[in-house]
Amino acid sequence: MAQVQGVWVPPDRRGERLSEAGMAAVVAATRRDVAPVVSLYANSYNTRALAAYRAVGFRRVGTYATVLF
């Protein structure tokens, strides 16, 4: 398994659907060269990111909570 971290699109490029093409390329290369399963964590309030991840085939398999002290 491989985990994608640190996905970010510069504010002036947002809305161009770059994240979908980029994530699809990362997932394909990772599955080909690294591991058969690719995962990531996303904040539940980040609806644009969640939509992009769904568009390239990610699906929710669990929910985590962060506890700050």
C-alpha positions as CSV (number, residue, x, y, z in Angstrom):
1,M,0.0,0.0,0.0
2,A,1.1,3.5,-0.7
3,Q,-0.3,6.7,0.8
4,V,-0.6,10.0,-1.1
5,Q,0.2,13.1,1.1
6,G,0.5,16.8,0.6
7,V,-1.8,17.3,-2.4
8,W,-2.1,21.0,-3.2
9,V,-3.0,23.2,-6.1
10,P,-2.0,26.8,-6.1
11,P,-4.9,29.2,-5.6
12,D,-4.6,30.9,-8.9
13,R,-4.9,27.5,-10.7
14,R,-7.8,26.1,-8.7
15,G,-11.0,25.4,-10.7
16,E,-9.1,24.1,-13.7
17,R,-9.6,20.5,-12.8
18,L,-5.8,20.0,-12.5
19,S,-6.2,17.9,-9.4
20,E,-8.2,15.2,-11.2
21,A,-5.7,14.7,-14.0
22,G,-2.8,15.0,-11.5
23,M,-4.3,12.5,-9.0
24,A,-5.1,10.0,-11.8
25,A,-1.5,10.2,-13.1
26,V,-0.1,9.7,-9.5
27,V,-2.4,6.8,-8.9
28,A,-1.6,5.1,-12.2
29,A,2.2,5.5,-11.7
30,T,2.0,4.4,-8.0
31,R,0.0,1.3,-8.9
32,R,2.3,0.4,-11.8
33,D,5.6,1.1,-10.0
34,V,5.1,1.0,-6.2
35,A,2.0,-0.7,-4.8
36,P,-1.3,-2.1,-5.9
37,V,-3.3,-0.1,-3.4
38,V,-3.2,3.7,-3.0
39,S,-4.8,5.5,-0.1
40,L,-5.1,9.0,1.3
41,Y,-6.7,11.0,4.1
42,A,-8.9,14.1,3.4
43,N,-10.6,16.5,5.6
44,S,-14.4,16.1,5.6
45,Y,-14.9,19.8,5.0
46,N,-12.7,19.9,1.9
47,T,-15.6,19.2,-0.5
48,R,-13.7,20.2,-3.6
49,A,-10.8,17.7,-2.9
50,L,-13.3,15.0,-2.0
51,A,-15.1,15.4,-5.3
52,A,-11.8,15.3,-7.2
53,Y,-10.7,12.1,-5.4
54,R,-14.1,10.5,-6.1
55,A,-13.8,11.5,-9.8
56,V,-10.6,9.4,-10.1
57,G,-11.9,6.4,-8.2
58,F,-11.2,6.9,-4.6
59,R,-13.9,5.9,-2.2
60,R,-14.4,6.3,1.6
61,V,-13.5,3.2,3.6
62,G,-13.3,4.8,7.0
63,T,-13.5,7.9,9.1
64,Y,-11.0,9.3,11.5
65,A,-11.1,11.9,14.1
66,T,-8.4,14.2,15.2
67,V,-8.2,15.1,18.9
68,L,-6.3,18.2,19.9
69,F,-5.3,18.9,23.5
